[in-house]
Amino acid sequence: MSLSLPLVLDGLIVVLLAGTILSATILNARLKVLRDSRKDFQEMLSRFDDATKRADSSIKTLNQAAQKTGEALQQQLDKATRMRDELSIMLDSADNVARRLESAAPQASASKAAAEADPRSKAERDLLRAIKGEGPSLS
């Protein structure tokens, strides 16, 4: 066995260098995959950022539209409330007029019945009273 120590050490160094080269090659391949993935990830982040900006702009536009719509609806609601109040006042007035008409109805029907009994017009009746010396009728 005449292997010399330097030859064994050289062989060991060759084996270790071959392992180092193999490890470096594998590491280089993995780093390449990582670099490629990083580029894809940056592109994805850029697209995500663009989408986020568009969404933010759309949200602002929607908020403005919703605010305008809300203001228009509030105006309609205010107008409807005013109209309801006016109608309520009109109904109260109409009820008062109806009550007055109902209370005046018996008096009106009595004078109407008297007028229907006399087929002459009011002008004719007034003329007859004037001829007789009576004053003009107030009805």
Sequence and secondary structure as in RCSB ss.txt:
>XXXX:A:sequence
MSLSLPLVLDGLIVVLLAGTILSATILNARLKVLRDSRKDFQEMLSRFDDATKRADSSIKTLNQAAQKTGEALQQ
QLDKATRMRDELSIMLDSADNVARRLESAAPQASASKAAAEADPRSKAERDLLRAIKGEGPSLS
>XXXX:A:secstr
    HHHHHHHHHHHHHHHHHHHHHHHHHHHHHHHHHHHHHHHHHHHHHHHHHHHHHHHHHHHHHHHHHHHHHHH
HHHHHHHHHHHHHHHHHHHHHHHHHHHHHHHHHHHHHHHHHHS S HHHHHHHHHHHT      
